[in-house]
């Protein structure tokens, strides 16, 4: 077993499966309290060669080959730090609808975490350093349409971040983006143990089948614990439970799918060359279930050219004019139609309602691009790619408001417990949930105390 250099013992008070937003905060809370904690990570600890192109190895099947049975592209980080290593560091507060649906209020933890890490909007130098002005053109076009872009708060150190990089989703090569690796490393200083490249096969139960007593790794090794916390994500956690002969989980699934739109501006300086992805978003259509955000030019062309063959053929010739490239995406809070299988394959159904709402967003995005100077014949789409898998072990159905399952000493805390699709990056919500779970386990708070107040 590969690990942190410390001896991996046979028994722990807590095993935390996953090092992303669902696992890292609770592991840190428990370790700080002096508990004996083992943190297990399926992926490796990639510390070098982050960014383009080698950072693609942080994601399952290099981004390109991880798809649902229907061909929907899935983004899933498998590395220490989980999907926090491949996110754009955008910070969205937990919504009132999510708090109400879950029946617990973790907004105090969200505010604490924002204060600890610090949030920033990328300054102007990230938009005017390359001589291109595509982002400004699209913002002005949207403003004239009455749907302005909003600057995005990010967990990014703007002094370390470099204009023109735009490789947040391949692991930040400049250590400017905050990830849960910071919580994991801090947990290790408090005595926690970490084992990476250690995929969990299943949860172990006692003879009654009603009490979790540890986990079994893929190679057959058994590690015992008083309590087990699954935080392997919206795909990993239900698959582990299915392999543990737990029935019913993984039967509803959302992932906030996107359509990515690329075009070429007719003006020489009208592209988005060197601009950073998802620095601005249109949030005016939340009631329709979607937001629109900006994409950097080269990354958008690269994704569209390599992920889908048909789209790629139509986009290869645009490489020669990529400096004038423009990109937008539409992200949808979709219906929860989908299934996770024990081997972690996924079926993702896009409903007629999803198609209708997404098409509305895509038409708006195209109109913005055209008004900003895109050549009409240059615009192409990459349909259905998603990166926020969740809903597969929904709170209220498979866990209670304390994240406890029907099995004694078994908890789940990650995007899988979200009962509704947030439609926006859920990182802050999951971090806050995880911290609150730690407080529940340490008897520093209770689910009853955290019932949301009704207006």
ZISUL-V929681 format. One line per field, one symbol per residue. ss: DSSP state (a for helix, b for strand, c for the rest). psi: psi as a letter, one per 20 degrees, with the letter a starting at -180 (. if undefined). A space follows every 10 residues. Layout:
BEGIN
ss=???
psi=???
END
This chain:
BEGIN
ss=cbbccccccc bbbbbbbccc cccaaaaaaa aaccccbbbb cccbcccccc cccaaaaaba aaccccbccc ccbbccbcbc caaaaacccb cccccaaaaa aaccccaaaa aaaaaaaccb cccaaacccc cccaaaaaaa aaaacccccb bccbcbcccc cccccccaaa ccccccbccc aaaaaaaaac ccbbbbcccb bbbbbccccc bbbbbbbccc cbbbbbbbbb ccaaaaaaaa aaaccccccc cccbccbbbb bbbbbccccc cccccccccb bbcccaaacb bbbbbcaaaa aaaaaaacaa aaaaaaaaaa aaaabbbbbb bbcccccbbb cccccbbbcc caaaaaaaaa aaaaaaaaaa accbcaaacb bbbbbbcccb ccccbcccbc cccbcccbcb bbccaaaccc ccccccaaaa aaaaaaaaaa accccccccc ccccc
psi=ppbjiqpori qrhppooqjb hhhgghgggg ghjjqopppp pgrrnoirlr apiiihihqp kkggjoqrhi jppppopnrp ibiiikrjkq opqpqhhggg hhjqojhhhg gggghggpqq pprhiiijhi iqkgggghgh ghghikmqqp qppqmpoihh pppifkkhjk ooijkhppri hghghhhhij iqqporlmpp grqpqahijj ppjaqprhii pppqqhqpop ljriggghhg hgijkpqhqj iqprjmqqpp pqrpqiqhjj akpjqpqlhq qojikhhijq rprqqqgghg ggghhhhpgg hghiigiihi khijqqpqqp ppnrqlorpp qhjjqppopo rhgggggghg gghgghgggg hjjqpgiipr qopnpqjmpa jilppigiqa ijjpaippjp qpnaihipiq phirpjgggg ggggghgghg hjkirqhhhj pqpp.
END
